[in-house]
Amino acid sequence: MSETQKNNPLHGKTLAFILDYLVEYYGWDDLSTYVNINCFKSNPSIKSSLKFLRKTEWAREQVEHLYINTARNRGDL
């Protein structure tokens, strides 16, 4: 592992992996409570959510932050 990525909990994790992890753990309803974006509330799907998150930095950052906190609390990091 390179020195620059040694302490990065997102290193090697794709956005699709992160979203799958969160949807599996929380479900769409609870996920939309933690990250208040419409693509999690109205007819949610992995594909449409990934498209939105790749274009919207603030939403992606919120999802990544939730993943880090959730994975640490569950002992997955």
C-alpha positions in Angstrom: 0.0 0.0 0.0 1.4 3.4 -0.9 2.3 5.8 1.9 -0.3 8.4 0.7 -3.2 6.0 1.0 -2.1 4.2 4.2 -4.7 6.0 6.4 -7.4 6.5 3.8 -10.4 4.2 4.8 -11.9 4.7 1.3 -8.8 3.4 -0.5 -9.8 0.6 -2.8 -13.6 1.1 -2.2 -15.7 2.0 -5.2 -18.7 4.2 -4.9 -20.8 1.2 -6.0 -19.4 -0.9 -3.2 -20.0 1.9 -0.6 -23.6 2.4 -1.8 -24.3 -1.4 -1.8 -22.9 -1.6 1.7 -25.1 1.2 3.0 -28.3 0.0 1.2 -27.8 -3.5 2.6 -27.3 -2.2 6.1 -29.8 0.6 6.3 -32.2 0.1 3.4 -33.4 2.9 1.2 -35.8 4.4 3.7 -33.3 4.8 6.5 -30.5 5.8 4.1 -32.7 8.7 2.9 -33.0 9.8 6.5 -29.3 10.0 7.0 -28.5 11.5 3.5 -31.4 13.6 2.5 -31.3 13.4 -1.3 -34.2 12.7 -3.6 -32.7 9.8 -5.5 -32.8 7.8 -2.2 -36.5 8.7 -1.6 -38.3 8.6 -4.9 -38.0 5.3 -6.8 -34.5 4.6 -5.6 -32.1 2.4 -7.5 -28.4 1.8 -7.4 -27.9 2.9 -11.0 -29.7 6.2 -10.6 -28.1 6.9 -7.3 -24.6 6.3 -8.6 -25.3 8.6 -11.6 -26.3 11.4 -9.2 -23.5 10.8 -6.7 -20.9 10.9 -9.4 -22.1 14.3 -10.5 -22.8 15.8 -7.1 -19.8 16.2 -4.9 -21.5 17.3 -1.7 -23.9 14.3 -1.8 -21.0 11.9 -2.5 -19.1 13.3 0.5 -22.1 12.7 2.8 -22.4 9.1 1.6 -18.7 8.5 2.0 -18.8 10.0 5.5 -21.8 7.8 6.5 -20.0 4.8 5.1 -16.8 5.5 7.2 -18.8 6.0 10.4 -21.0 3.0 9.8 -18.1 0.7 8.9 -16.1 1.8 11.9 -19.0 1.3 14.3 -19.6 -2.2 12.8 -15.9 -3.1 12.9 -15.6 -3.4 9.2 -12.7 -0.9 8.9 
